Amino acid sequence: MKNLVTKDQWNSARVDLLEKEKELTRIRDEVARARREMPWHLVEKDYLFSGPGGECTFQDLFGSKSQLVIYHFMFGPGWEEGCKSCSFWADQYDTVATHIAARDVAFAVVSRAPWQEFQPFKERMGWQFPWVSSSETSFNLDYQVSHPGAGQGVYNYDDTTVMEEMPGLSVFTKDDEGRIAHTYSCYSRGLDALNATYQILDLVPKGRDEESLDFTMSWVRHHDRYED
């Protein structure tokens, strides 16, 4: 064991860290407020999605709610399994659905593959959240998460090297007249806050423990594929 100190020394170090944590909380609150104050823009395309229940409109994804969160799940046409990292995130979603619904928020997952291709995977994972396909629309391209042919593309509001499918999250609101506005999107590390597992790992001595790996999250498996 390393870095052992007396109880009083530990308390002093903890108080110092607490000040930094409080400052982070204040900054997080400030950023959240700025996010809520972002301008909106109207969604002018009539996107039509599809799933096991048939076709559904963008408005249908809201249900009775006025706010909608969409997770852009990496599952491209012809894939047999969903992205392991997106699946790592998706394992959290069913647990929050009831709570966010109580705050006027609907949630859905969207992928570019036809729904018939990802439905068996969804059933294997045991997920219950709505998951629909945007395969007949430009939805994924419009929100920077699909780049057929890969190479260079716009992702996270920058020209960069991209894969065919990339993760992201987009937020929308709907008024009483049925008009939909896009209020927010985030990508890459902006998605961290959705992952409860990472929030817990950030509290323990080893942290995420990914520095020595070939690439970040190379340890992640589909939840039915861990050996222990």
Backbone hydrogen bonds in HBPLUS format (Angstrom, degrees):
<---DONOR---> <-ACCEPTOR-->    atom                        ^
c    i                          cat <-CA-CA->   ^        H-A-AA   ^      H-
h    n   atom  resd res      DA  || num        DHA   H-A  angle D-A-AA Bond
n    s   type  num  typ     dist DA aas  dist angle  dist       angle   num
A0010-TRP N   A0006-THR O   2.89 MM   4  6.15 154.3  1.96 149.3 157.0     1
A0011-ASN N   A0007-LYS O   2.94 MM   4  6.19 160.7  1.97 151.1 155.8     2
A0012-SER N   A0008-ASP O   3.02 MM   4  6.25 155.4  2.09 145.5 151.8     3
A0013-ALA N   A0009-GLN O   3.01 MM   4  6.28 160.1  2.05 148.9 153.6     4
A0014-ARG N   A0010-TRP O   2.86 MM   4  6.10 150.6  1.95 149.2 158.4     5
A0015-VAL N   A0011-ASN O   2.94 MM   4  6.18 152.5  2.02 148.4 154.9     6
A0016-ASP N   A0012-SER O   3.11 MM   4  6.39 155.6  2.17 145.6 151.9     7
A0017-LEU N   A0013-ALA O   3.02 MM   4  6.28 157.2  2.07 145.3 151.3     8
A0018-LEU N   A0014-ARG O   2.84 MM   4  6.02 149.7  1.93 144.1 153.3     9
A0019-GLU N   A0015-VAL O   3.24 MM   4  6.53 146.5  2.36 144.9 151.0    10
A0020-LYS N   A0017-LEU O   2.99 MM   3  5.17 118.6  2.38 100.3 115.4    11
A0021-GLU N   A0017-LEU O   2.89 MM   4  6.26 153.9  1.96 152.3 160.8    12
A0022-LYS N   A0018-LEU O   2.86 MM   4  6.08 154.9  1.92 149.9 156.2    13
A0023-GLU N   A0019-GLU O   3.05 MM   4  6.25 152.1  2.13 140.1 147.6    14
A0024-LEU N   A0020-LYS O   2.90 MM   4  6.17 153.5  1.97 145.7 153.1    15
A0025-THR N   A0021-GLU O   2.93 MM   4  6.21 152.5  2.00 145.0 152.4    16
A0026-ARG N   A0022-LYS O   2.95 MM   4  6.26 154.8  2.02 146.4 153.0    17
A0027-ILE N   A0023-GLU O   2.91 MM   4  6.20 156.9  1.97 149.5 155.9    18
A0028-ARG N   A0024-LEU O   2.78 MM   4  5.98 157.8  1.83 149.8 156.6    19
A0029-ASP N   A0025-THR O   2.90 MM   4  6.12 157.8  1.95 148.6 154.1    20
A0030-GLU N   A0026-ARG O   2.98 MM   4  6.19 151.2  2.06 141.5 149.7    21
A0031-VAL N   A0027-ILE O   2.85 MM   4  6.12 158.3  1.90 153.7 159.1    22
A0032-ALA N   A0028-ARG O   2.88 MM   4  6.07 159.5  1.92 148.5 154.6    23
A0033-ARG N   A0029-ASP O   2.97 MM   4  6.14 151.0  2.06 142.1 149.7    24
A0034-ALA N   A0030-GLU O   2.97 MM   4  6.25 157.0  2.02 145.5 151.8    25
A0035-ARG N   A0031-VAL O   2.82 MM   4  6.06 147.0  1.93 147.0 156.9    26
A0036-ARG N   A0032-ALA O   3.04 MM   4  6.30 154.2  2.10 143.7 149.6    27
A0037-GLU N   A0033-ARG O   3.07 MM   4  6.33 134.9  2.28 139.3 151.8    28
A0038-MET N   A0035-ARG O   3.20 MM   3  5.28 163.5  2.23 104.4 109.2    29
A0041-HIS N   A0182-HIS O   3.26 MM 141  5.48 153.6  2.33 139.2 147.0    30
A0182-HIS N   A0041-HIS O   2.83 MM 141  5.48 162.5  1.86 162.7 158.0    31
A0043-VAL N   A0180-ILE O   2.81 MM 137  5.60 171.3  1.82 153.0 151.3    32
A0049-PHE N   A0056-CYS O   2.80 MM   7  5.21 156.0  1.85 176.1 168.5    33
A0056-CYS N   A0049-PHE O   2.82 MM   7  5.21 157.8  1.86 136.2 138.6    34
A0050-SER N   A0133-SER O   3.11 MM  83  5.19 146.3  2.23 133.7 143.1    35
A0133-SER N   A0050-SER O   2.77 MM  83  5.19 170.3  1.78 154.9 158.0    36
A0051-GLY N   A0054-GLY O   2.96 MM   3  5.25 148.7  2.06 130.3 139.9    37
A0054-GLY N   A0051-GLY O   2.88 MM   3  5.25 164.4  1.90 121.9 124.6    38
A0060-ASP N   A0057-THR O   3.10 MM   3  5.05 121.5  2.46  92.0 106.5    39
A0061-LEU N   A0058-PHE O   3.10 MM   3  5.49 134.2  2.32 105.5 116.8    40
A0062-PHE N   A0059-GLN O   3.08 MM   3  5.54 146.8  2.19 109.9 119.0    41
A0063-GLY N   A0060-ASP O   3.04 MM   3  5.41 140.1  2.21 106.3 117.0    42
A0065-LYS N   A0062-PHE O   2.97 MM   3  5.31 158.4  2.02 135.2 134.3    43
A0174-LYS N   A0066-SER O   2.84 MM 108  5.02 151.6  1.92 141.7 145.9    44
A0106-ALA N   A0067-GLN O   2.80 MM  39  6.11 168.0  1.81 148.8 151.7    45
A0068-LEU N   A0172-PHE O   2.89 MM 104  5.14 161.6  1.92 147.1 147.0    46
A0172-PHE N   A0068-LEU O   2.86 MM 104  5.14 158.4  1.90 152.6 158.8    47
A0069-VAL N   A0106-ALA O   2.90 MM  37  6.26 159.9  1.94 148.5 153.2    48
A0108-ALA N   A0069-VAL O   3.02 MM  39  6.48 150.4  2.11 161.7 168.1    49
A0070-ILE N   A0170-SER O   2.81 MM 100  5.24 170.5  1.82 166.4 168.7    50
A0170-SER N   A0070-ILE O   2.87 MM 100  5.24 160.9  1.91 152.0 158.5    51
A0071-TYR N   A0108-ALA O   3.01 MM  37  6.53 155.6  2.07 152.0 158.9    52
A0110-VAL N   A0071-TYR O   3.03 MM  39  6.32 162.6  2.06 159.1 161.7    53
A0072-HIS N   A0168-GLY O   2.78 MM  96  4.98 164.8  1.81 138.2 142.3    54
A0073-PHE N   A0110-VAL O   3.03 MM  37  5.96 143.8  2.16 144.3 154.1    55
A0083-CYS N   A0074-MET O   3.14 MM   9  5.51 161.1  2.17 163.0 167.8    56
A0113-ALA N   A0075-PHE O   3.11 MM  38  5.92 143.9  2.25 167.6 156.8    57
A0079-TRP N   A0076-GLY O   3.10 MM   3  5.67 161.1  2.14 140.6 140.5    58
A0087-SER N   A0083-CYS O   2.95 MM   4  6.10 149.9  2.04 143.9 152.9    59
A0088-PHE N   A0084-LYS O   2.88 MM   4  6.11 145.7  1.99 141.7 151.1    60
A0089-TRP N   A0085-SER O   3.08 MM   4  6.47 152.0  2.16 148.1 154.5    61
A0090-ALA N   A0086-CYS O   2.78 MM   4  6.01 158.7  1.83 146.0 153.0    62
A0091-ASP N   A0087-SER O   3.01 MM   4  6.15 136.8  2.20 146.7 154.4    63
A0092-GLN N   A0089-TRP O   3.03 MM   3  5.91 167.2  2.04 124.8 129.0    64
A0093-TYR N   A0090-ALA O   3.06 MM   3  5.35 149.6  2.16 111.5 119.5    65
A0096-VAL N   A0093-TYR O   3.17 MM   3  5.58 147.4  2.28 109.3 117.7    66
A0100-ILE N   A0096-VAL O   3.00 MM   4  6.20 169.7  2.01 171.9 174.1    67
A0101-ALA N   A0097-ALA O   3.06 MM   4  6.08 149.4  2.15 143.2 152.0    68
A0102-ALA N   A0098-THR O   3.27 MM   4  6.48 138.3  2.45 136.6 145.8    69
A0102-ALA N   A0099-HIS O   3.19 MM   3  5.28 130.3  2.45  95.9 108.3    70
A0103-ARG N   A0100-ILE O   2.92 MM   3  5.06 151.6  2.01 102.9 112.2    71
A0105-VAL N   A0100-ILE O   3.07 MM   5  5.30 138.0  2.25 135.4 139.9    72
A0104-ASP N   A0101-ALA O   3.22 MM   3  5.23 145.3  2.34 114.9 110.4    73
A0109-VAL N   A0130-PRO O   2.85 MM  21  6.16 156.0  1.91 148.1 156.3    74
A0132-VAL N   A0109-VAL O   2.90 MM  23  6.37 157.3  1.95 164.4 163.4    75
A0111-SER N   A0132-VAL O   3.14 MM  21  6.62 152.4  2.22 155.6 164.0    76
A0134-SER N   A0111-SER O   2.88 MM  23  6.05 156.1  1.93 154.0 158.9    77
A0117-GLU N   A0114-PRO O   2.92 MM   3  5.63 153.8  1.99 120.4 127.9    78
A0119-GLN N   A0115-TRP O   2.91 MM   4  5.82 143.3  2.05 156.1 164.2    79
A0122-LYS N   A0118-PHE O   2.94 MM   4  6.21 156.6  2.00 155.3 162.5    80
A0123-GLU N   A0119-GLN O   2.98 MM   4  6.24 159.6  2.02 154.4 159.2    81
A0124-ARG N   A0120-PRO O   2.93 MM   4  6.15 150.8  2.02 142.2 150.6    82
A0125-MET N   A0121-PHE O   2.96 MM   4  6.23 151.4  2.04 149.0 156.0    83
A0126-GLY N   A0122-LYS O   3.00 MM   4  6.19 123.4  2.33 137.9 153.0    84
A0127-TRP N   A0122-LYS O   3.34 MM   5  5.76 150.4  2.43 155.5 155.3    85
A0126-GLY N   A0123-GLU O   3.19 MM   3  4.99 138.3  2.37  92.2 104.0    86
A0137-THR N   A0134-SER O   2.94 MM   3  5.43 162.2  1.97 127.3 128.3    87
A0142-ASP N   A0138-SER O   2.81 MM   4  5.95 160.5  1.85 163.3 170.0    88
A0143-TYR N   A0139-PHE O   3.11 MM   4  6.35 140.5  2.27 147.2 156.7    89
A0145-VAL N   A0140-ASN O   3.00 MM   5  5.37 151.4  2.08 164.1 161.3    90
A0144-GLN N   A0141-LEU O   3.21 MM   3  5.16 160.0  2.25 110.3 108.8    91
A0166-MET N   A0145-VAL O   2.75 MM  21  4.73 151.6  1.82 153.3 151.0    92
A0147-HIS N   A0164-GLU O   2.73 MM  17  4.67 167.2  1.75 139.4 142.2    93
A0150-ALA N   A0147-HIS O   2.67 MM   3  5.20 159.3  1.71 150.3 152.6    94
A0151-GLY N   A0162-VAL O   3.22 MM  11  5.51 131.0  2.47 163.2 149.7    95
A0162-VAL N   A0151-GLY O   2.69 MM  11  5.51 168.2  1.70 159.4 163.7    96
A0153-GLY N   A0160-THR O   2.93 MM   7  5.68 156.8  1.99 162.2 169.9    97
A0160-THR N   A0153-GLY O   2.85 MM   7  5.68 169.1  1.86 164.1 165.5    98
A0155-TYR N   A0158-ASP O   2.90 MM   3  5.48 160.5  1.94 156.5 156.5    99
A0158-ASP N   A0155-TYR O   3.20 MM   3  5.48 136.4  2.40 103.7 114.0   100
A0169-LEU N   A0186-CYS O   2.96 MM  17  5.44 147.2  2.07 158.5 161.8   101
A0186-CYS N   A0169-LEU O   2.90 MM  17  5.44 150.7  1.98 149.5 158.1   102
A0171-VAL N   A0184-TYR O   2.72 MM  13  5.08 161.0  1.76 156.1 155.1   103
A0183-THR N   A0171-VAL O   2.94 MM  12  5.62 164.5  1.96 142.3 146.9   104
A0173-THR N   A0181-ALA O   2.93 MM   8  5.36 152.3  2.00 148.3 156.9   105
A0181-ALA N   A0173-THR O   2.85 MM   8  5.36 161.2  1.88 156.3 162.5   106
A0175-ASP N   A0179-ARG O   3.01 MM   4  5.56 154.1  2.08 149.5 156.5   107
A0178-GLY N   A0175-ASP O   2.97 MM   3  5.38 163.2  2.00 115.8 119.9   108
A0190-GLY N   A0187-TYR O   2.81 MM   3  5.19 144.8  1.94 145.7 141.8   109
A0191-LEU N   A0188-SER O   3.03 MM   3  5.94 170.1  2.04 126.5 129.2   110
A0192-ASP N   A0189-ARG O   3.11 MM   3  5.40 167.1  2.13 112.4 116.5   111
A0194-LEU N   A0191-LEU O   3.00 MM   3  5.78 157.7  2.05 125.7 131.7   112
A0195-ASN N   A0192-ASP O   2.95 MM   3  5.56 163.4  1.98 122.5 127.8   113
A0199-GLN N   A0195-ASN O   3.26 MM   4  6.61 153.5  2.33 145.2 152.9   114
A0200-ILE N   A0196-ALA O   3.08 MM   4  6.38 147.4  2.19 146.9 154.3   115
A0201-LEU N   A0197-THR O   2.93 MM   4  6.25 162.8  1.96 152.9 158.0   116
A0202-ASP N   A0198-TYR O   2.92 MM   4  6.08 146.4  2.04 148.2 156.0   117
A0203-LEU N   A0200-ILE O   2.93 MM   3  5.39 159.7  1.97 114.2 121.0   118
A0204-VAL N   A0201-LEU O   3.28 MM   3  5.52 151.1  2.37 107.1 114.2   119
A0207-GLY N   A0204-VAL O   2.95 MM   3  5.26 145.6  2.07 111.7 122.7   120
A0213-LEU N   A0210-GLU O   3.13 MM   3  5.37 161.2  2.17 111.6 117.5   121
A0218-SER N   A0215-PHE O   3.06 MM   3  5.63 141.3  2.22 145.4 140.8   122
A0220-VAL N   A0217-MET O   3.05 MM   3  5.33 155.7  2.12 109.2 116.4   123
A0225-ARG N   A0222-HIS O   2.74 MM   3  5.33 157.7  1.79 136.7 136.1   124
